[in-house]
């Protein structure tokens, strides 16, 4: 009953927002349900712009609790109360709702956008299921390290270019009684696991995501031991601290936070001129630096209240005129190659990523099948509070992986 309460409330809100069942008249305003409540201002601005450009307004309804949001969207599959547009994830979660025939196909939009240079073939891969495309990119993000320039300058530090240099920076900060890295035991508990594994053995990372390697394999165990050594060294903040990571960075509680380029929006909101660098590989002998990549979808249901209006909006969203506004307002990168990135650093990262300089690695959250991901998030959340539990954590995740891959190979 506890989990149903917010869902029922949200359903009532959506029913009111949509005005009930469509009367057959084309919609002039759409509702976008999303799991990015902090972005409501930017979504609202996009709604004003879309009204001017294509005669379709858009109002956001944002959630900040991911499980509640996912439960609500899935509940909408079974009711007559349906969002016009909604945000989701690529990878296993997208495949899941495509398999249930709940999400609208967008192959035609992708074909036209690629032809016009508004989207790339590389990004299309993340939106392709059984040869067809679904949804369009809400955003793309390249992961690295945001850092507090004031702290770095005070202690004479520069962005590291090797793993050893990164550890030296962390040790210097420790001696100054400053926590080097942000840590959390909740949703983003996977961040350091993916970074350490991708920067040590990206092929093992890819095999793990497809069931061709095990969480109990020596290479994975060694990554957990590396992670544990960093925790034991005192480089991380308290994972139970509920302080927003952006506030922790601004208020000097931590010197560095590892997130996607979308985190720059939080920096913009706080007027913090944070720096950004690509995290060096742990394994210096790798031919390319591994960079975590993600892309979040903007979707329409197969049975949307007004399918034509939703498709019209998704098509507009991919255009340069829409993406210039979306990117500049948030201070972030764009999936549209035509868009100029205002931040010089993020613009260079985007250019380098598109040039093949880095090995792009699909973010763990999308690369890992949902049942295994759930077990892993629980496991990593336990590990960061009890580092000695790492072997048991890996064994527990592997049990769920064995169960999943036994029927999905």
C-alpha positions as CSV (number, residue, x, y, z in Angstrom):
1,X,0.0,0.0,0.0
2,X,2.9,2.4,0.7
3,X,4.2,2.2,-2.8
4,X,0.8,2.6,-4.4
5,X,-0.1,5.8,-2.7
6,X,2.2,8.2,-4.8
7,X,1.3,6.3,-7.9
8,X,-2.4,6.9,-7.3
9,X,-1.8,10.5,-6.5
10,X,0.3,10.9,-9.7
11,X,-2.5,9.2,-11.8
12,X,-5.0,11.7,-10.4
13,X,-2.7,14.6,-11.3
14,X,-2.2,13.3,-14.8
15,X,-5.9,12.8,-15.3
16,X,-6.5,16.4,-14.3
17,X,-3.7,17.6,-16.5
18,X,-4.9,15.7,-19.5
19,X,-8.5,16.5,-19.0
20,X,-9.5,12.9,-19.2
21,X,-10.1,11.0,-22.4
22,X,-9.3,13.0,-25.7
23,X,-12.4,14.2,-27.5
24,X,-10.9,13.7,-30.9
25,X,-9.7,17.3,-31.2
26,X,-5.9,17.6,-31.9
27,X,-3.9,18.6,-28.9
28,X,-2.3,22.0,-28.6
29,X,-0.4,21.3,-25.3
30,X,1.3,18.1,-24.2
31,X,2.3,16.9,-20.8
32,X,5.8,15.6,-20.3
33,X,6.3,13.3,-17.4
34,X,9.9,13.0,-16.4
35,X,12.3,11.7,-13.7
36,X,14.2,15.0,-13.7
37,X,12.3,17.2,-11.3
38,X,15.2,19.7,-11.0
39,X,14.9,20.4,-14.7
40,X,11.3,21.7,-14.6
41,X,12.5,25.3,-15.4
42,X,14.2,24.2,-18.6
43,X,11.4,21.9,-19.7
44,X,9.0,24.8,-19.2
45,X,11.1,27.1,-21.4
46,X,11.2,24.4,-24.1
47,X,7.4,24.3,-23.9
48,X,7.2,28.0,-24.6
49,X,9.6,27.7,-27.5
50,X,7.8,24.7,-29.1
51,X,4.5,26.6,-28.9
52,X,6.1,29.3,-31.0
53,X,7.7,27.0,-33.5
54,X,5.2,24.2,-34.0
55,X,2.0,25.3,-32.2
56,X,2.4,22.6,-29.6
57,X,3.0,23.7,-26.0
58,X,4.4,21.4,-23.3
59,X,4.1,21.3,-19.6
60,X,6.5,19.1,-17.4
61,X,5.5,17.0,-14.4
62,X,8.7,16.1,-12.7
63,X,9.6,13.3,-10.3
64,X,12.6,13.1,-8.1
65,X,12.1,9.5,-6.8
66,X,13.2,7.1,-9.5
67,X,11.3,3.9,-8.3
68,X,8.1,5.8,-7.9
69,X,8.5,7.4,-11.4
70,X,9.1,4.1,-13.1
71,X,6.2,2.4,-11.3
72,X,3.9,5.2,-12.4
73,X,4.9,5.0,-16.1
74,X,4.5,1.2,-16.1
75,X,1.1,1.6,-14.4
76,X,0.0,4.0,-17.3
77,X,0.4,1.0,-19.7
78,X,-2.6,-0.6,-18.0
79,X,-4.9,2.4,-17.7
80,X,-6.6,5.0,-19.9
81,X,-4.6,7.7,-18.2
82,X,-1.5,8.0,-20.4
83,X,1.3,10.7,-20.7
84,X,1.8,12.4,-24.0
85,X,5.6,12.2,-23.6
86,X,7.8,10.7,-21.0
87,X,11.5,10.2,-20.2
88,X,13.1,6.8,-19.8
89,X,16.4,4.9,-20.0
90,X,18.1,3.1,-22.9
91,X,19.5,-0.4,-22.6
92,X,17.5,-3.1,-20.8
93,X,14.7,-0.8,-19.6
94,X,14.0,0.4,-23.1
95,X,14.0,-3.1,-24.5
96,X,11.6,-4.1,-21.8
97,X,8.9,-1.7,-22.7
98,X,9.5,-2.1,-26.4
99,X,9.0,-5.9,-25.9
100,X,5.7,-5.1,-24.2
101,X,4.7,-3.1,-27.3
102,X,4.2,0.0,-25.1
103,X,6.5,2.6,-26.8
104,X,6.0,4.3,-30.1
105,X,8.5,3.5,-32.9
106,X,10.5,6.5,-34.2
107,X,12.5,5.0,-37.1
108,X,11.2,7.6,-39.6
109,X,12.3,10.4,-37.3
110,X,15.7,9.0,-36.9
111,X,16.2,8.4,-40.7
112,X,15.3,12.0,-41.5
113,X,17.3,13.4,-38.6
114,X,20.4,11.4,-39.6
115,X,20.0,12.5,-43.3
116,X,19.7,16.1,-42.2
117,X,22.7,15.9,-39.8
118,X,20.6,16.4,-36.7
119,X,21.4,13.0,-35.2
120,X,24.3,10.5,-35.6
121,X,24.4,6.9,-36.5
122,X,26.5,6.3,-33.4
123,X,23.8,7.5,-31.0
124,X,21.1,5.6,-33.0
125,X,22.7,2.4,-31.7
126,X,21.4,3.1,-28.2
127,X,17.8,3.6,-29.5
128,X,17.7,0.5,-31.7
129,X,15.8,-2.6,-30.8
130,X,15.5,-5.4,-33.3
131,X,16.5,-3.1,-36.1
132,X,14.0,-0.3,-35.3
133,X,14.4,2.9,-33.4
134,X,12.3,4.0,-30.4
135,X,12.2,7.4,-28.7
136,X,14.7,10.2,-29.4
137,X,17.6,11.6,-27.3
138,X,16.5,13.8,-24.4
139,X,20.1,14.3,-23.7
140,X,23.5,12.7,-24.2
141,X,26.3,12.8,-21.6
142,X,30.0,12.1,-21.3
143,X,31.2,11.1,-17.9
144,X,34.2,12.6,-16.2
145,X,35.2,14.4,-13.1
146,X,33.9,17.8,-12.0
147,X,36.2,19.6,-9.6
148,X,36.2,22.6,-7.3
149,X,38.6,25.1,-8.9
150,X,39.0,27.1,-5.7
151,X,40.2,24.0,-3.8
152,X,42.5,23.0,-6.6
153,X,44.0,26.4,-6.9
154,X,44.5,26.8,-3.1
155,X,46.5,23.6,-3.0
156,X,48.4,24.0,-6.2
157,X,46.6,21.1,-8.0
158,X,46.0,20.5,-11.7
159,X,43.7,18.1,-13.5
160,X,45.5,14.7,-13.5
161,X,46.4,13.0,-16.8
162,X,47.3,9.6,-15.3
163,X,45.8,7.4,-12.6
164,X,48.8,7.8,-10.4
165,X,48.4,11.6,-10.6
166,X,44.8,11.3,-9.6
167,X,45.7,9.3,-6.5
168,X,48.4,11.9,-5.7
169,X,45.8,14.6,-5.9
170,X,43.5,12.6,-3.5
171,X,46.4,12.1,-1.1
172,X,47.3,15.8,-1.1
173,X,43.7,16.7,-0.3
174,X,43.6,14.1,2.4
175,X,46.6,15.7,4.1
176,X,44.7,19.0,4.0
177,X,41.7,17.3,5.7
178,X,39.6,17.5,2.5
179,X,37.6,14.6,1.1
180,X,38.7,14.1,-2.5
181,X,35.7,12.2,-3.9
182,X,31.9,12.2,-3.5
183,X,30.4,8.9,-2.6
184,X,26.8,7.7,-2.3
185,X,25.0,4.5,-1.2
186,X,21.8,5.2,-3.2
187,X,21.0,5.3,-6.9
188,X,24.5,6.3,-8.1
189,X,26.3,3.7,-6.0
190,X,27.5,2.1,-9.3
191,X,29.6,5.0,-10.5
192,X,33.0,4.0,-9.2
193,X,32.5,0.4,-10.1
194,X,31.9,1.2,-13.7
195,X,34.7,3.7,-13.9
196,X,37.3,1.4,-12.3
197,X,36.3,-1.6,-14.4
198,X,36.1,0.4,-17.7
199,X,39.4,2.0,-16.9
200,X,41.0,-1.3,-16.1
201,X,39.6,-3.8,-18.6
202,X,36.8,-2.4,-20.9
203,X,36.5,-5.7,-22.7
204,X,35.7,-7.4,-19.4
205,X,33.2,-4.6,-18.7
206,X,31.4,-5.4,-22.0
207,X,31.5,-9.1,-21.4
208,X,30.0,-8.7,-17.9
209,X,27.1,-6.7,-19.4
210,X,26.2,-9.5,-21.8
211,X,26.6,-12.5,-19.4
212,X,29.9,-13.6,-20.9
213,X,31.8,-12.9,-17.7
214,X,31.0,-13.3,-14.1
215,X,31.0,-10.9,-11.2
216,X,33.2,-13.4,-9.3
217,X,35.8,-13.5,-12.0
218,X,39.3,-12.4,-10.8
219,X,39.3,-9.2,-12.9
220,X,36.1,-8.0,-11.3
221,X,37.3,-9.0,-7.8
222,X,40.5,-7.0,-8.3
223,X,38.4,-3.9,-9.3
224,X,36.4,-4.2,-6.1
225,X,39.7,-4.5,-4.1
226,X,41.0,-1.4,-5.8
227,X,37.8,0.4,-4.9
228,X,38.1,-0.8,-1.3
229,X,41.7,0.4,-1.1
230,X,40.5,3.9,-2.1
231,X,37.8,3.9,0.5
232,X,40.2,2.5,3.2
233,X,42.6,5.3,2.3
234,X,40.0,7.9,3.3
235,X,39.5,9.6,-0.1
236,X,35.7,9.4,-0.1
237,X,33.0,11.4,1.6
238,X,30.5,9.6,3.9
239,X,28.2,7.7,1.5
240,X,25.3,8.2,3.9
241,X,25.5,12.0,3.7
242,X,22.3,13.2,2.1
243,X,23.8,16.5,0.9
244,X,23.2,17.2,-2.8
245,X,26.5,16.5,-4.6
246,X,26.4,19.9,-6.2
247,X,26.1,21.6,-2.9
248,X,28.8,19.3,-1.5
249,X,31.1,20.5,-4.3
250,X,30.2,24.2,-4.0
251,X,30.5,24.2,-0.1
252,X,33.9,22.5,-0.2
253,X,32.7,19.3,1.5
254,X,34.3,17.4,-1.4
255,X,36.8,18.4,-4.1
256,X,35.6,16.2,-6.9
257,X,32.4,14.6,-8.2
258,X,32.2,12.0,-10.9
259,X,29.1,12.5,-13.1
260,X,27.9,13.0,-16.6
261,X,28.1,16.3,-18.4
262,X,24.5,16.9,-17.4
263,X,25.8,17.7,-13.9
264,X,27.1,21.0,-15.3
265,X,23.4,22.1,-15.2
266,X,23.7,21.9,-11.4
267,X,26.8,24.0,-11.5
268,X,25.1,26.6,-13.7
269,X,22.1,26.7,-11.2
270,X,24.6,27.4,-8.4
271,X,26.8,29.9,-10.3
272,X,29.8,27.6,-9.6
273,X,32.6,27.7,-12.1
274,X,33.6,24.1,-11.7
275,X,36.3,22.4,-13.8
276,X,36.0,19.1,-15.7
277,X,38.5,16.5,-16.7
278,X,38.3,13.1,-18.3
279,X,39.2,10.4,-15.7
280,X,42.4,8.6,-16.6
281,X,42.5,4.9,-17.1
282,X,43.7,2.8,-14.1
283,X,45.5,0.6,-16.7
284,X,47.8,3.0,-18.5
285,X,48.6,0.4,-21.3
286,X,45.1,0.6,-22.8
287,X,45.1,2.1,-26.3
288,X,42.3,4.5,-25.6
289,X,41.0,6.2,-22.5
290,X,37.6,4.7,-21.5
291,X,34.8,7.3,-21.2
292,X,31.4,6.4,-19.8
293,X,28.7,7.5,-22.2
294,X,24.9,7.7,-21.7
295,X,21.9,9.0,-23.6
296,X,18.5,9.4,-22.0
297,X,15.4,8.9,-24.2
298,X,12.3,11.1,-24.7
299,X,9.5,8.8,-25.6
300,X,5.9,8.5,-26.6
301,X,3.6,5.6,-25.8
302,X,2.4,3.5,-28.7
303,X,-1.2,4.4,-27.5
304,X,-0.5,8.0,-26.7
305,X,-3.5,10.4,-26.2
306,X,-2.6,12.1,-29.5
307,X,0.0,10.0,-31.4
308,X,0.4,12.5,-34.2
309,X,1.0,15.4,-31.8
310,X,3.6,13.4,-29.8
311,X,5.5,12.4,-32.9
312,X,5.4,16.0,-34.1
313,X,7.0,17.1,-30.9
314,X,9.7,14.4,-30.9
315,X,10.6,15.3,-34.4
316,X,10.9,19.0,-33.4
317,X,13.0,18.1,-30.4
318,X,15.8,16.7,-32.5
319,X,16.2,19.9,-34.6
320,X,19.0,22.4,-34.1
321,X,16.6,25.2,-33.3
322,X,15.3,23.2,-30.4
323,X,18.6,21.8,-29.3
324,X,20.4,25.1,-29.3
325,X,17.9,26.3,-26.6
326,X,18.0,23.0,-24.7
327,X,21.8,22.8,-24.6
328,X,22.5,26.5,-23.8
329,X,19.9,26.8,-21.1
330,X,21.3,23.9,-19.1
331,X,25.0,24.5,-20.0
332,X,25.2,21.0,-21.3
333,X,26.1,19.1,-24.5
334,X,23.6,18.1,-27.2
335,X,22.9,15.0,-29.3
336,X,22.6,17.3,-32.3
337,X,26.1,17.7,-33.9
338,X,25.1,21.1,-35.3
339,X,24.8,22.6,-31.9
340,X,27.7,24.8,-30.6
341,X,28.5,24.0,-26.9
342,X,29.0,27.2,-24.9
343,X,31.4,25.6,-22.4
344,X,34.8,25.4,-24.0
345,X,35.8,22.4,-21.9
346,X,32.6,20.4,-22.6
347,X,32.7,21.4,-26.2
348,X,36.2,19.9,-26.5
349,X,35.1,16.7,-24.8
350,X,32.2,16.4,-27.2
351,X,34.4,17.0,-30.2
352,X,37.0,14.5,-28.9
353,X,34.4,11.9,-28.1
354,X,33.0,12.2,-31.7
355,X,36.5,11.9,-33.2
356,X,37.2,8.5,-31.8
357,X,39.8,9.7,-29.3
358,X,38.1,7.9,-26.5
359,X,36.6,4.4,-26.1
360,X,33.0,5.1,-25.3
361,X,31.6,2.7,-22.8
362,X,27.8,2.4,-22.2
363,X,26.9,3.5,-18.7
364,X,26.4,0.6,-16.3
365,X,22.8,1.7,-15.5
366,X,21.8,1.1,-19.2
367,X,24.3,-1.7,-20.0
368,X,23.1,-4.0,-17.2
369,X,19.8,-5.9,-17.5
370,X,17.3,-4.6,-15.0
371,X,17.1,-7.6,-12.6
372,X,20.9,-7.7,-12.3
373,X,21.0,-3.9,-12.0
374,X,18.6,-4.0,-9.0
375,X,20.8,-6.5,-7.2
376,X,24.0,-4.6,-8.1
377,X,22.7,-1.3,-6.8
378,X,21.7,-2.9,-3.6
379,X,25.1,-4.6,-3.4
380,X,27.2,-1.6,-4.2
381,X,25.1,0.5,-1.7
382,X,26.0,-2.1,1.0
383,X,29.7,-2.2,-0.1
384,X,30.3,1.5,0.2
385,X,29.2,1.4,3.8
386,X,30.8,-2.0,4.6
387,X,33.8,-2.4,2.2
388,X,34.8,-5.8,3.7
389,X,31.6,-7.2,2.2
390,X,32.8,-7.0,-1.4
391,X,33.2,-10.8,-2.0
392,X,29.7,-11.5,-0.7
393,X,28.3,-8.6,-2.7
394,X,29.8,-10.0,-5.9
395,X,28.5,-13.5,-5.1
396,X,25.0,-12.1,-4.5
397,X,25.0,-10.2,-7.8
398,X,26.3,-13.2,-9.7
399,X,23.4,-15.3,-8.3
400,X,21.0,-12.9,-9.8
401,X,23.0,-12.8,-13.0
402,X,23.1,-16.6,-13.3
403,X,19.3,-16.6,-12.9
404,X,18.8,-14.0,-15.5
405,X,21.2,-15.3,-18.2
406,X,20.0,-18.8,-17.8
407,X,16.9,-17.7,-19.7
408,X,18.2,-14.8,-21.8
409,X,21.3,-16.0,-23.6
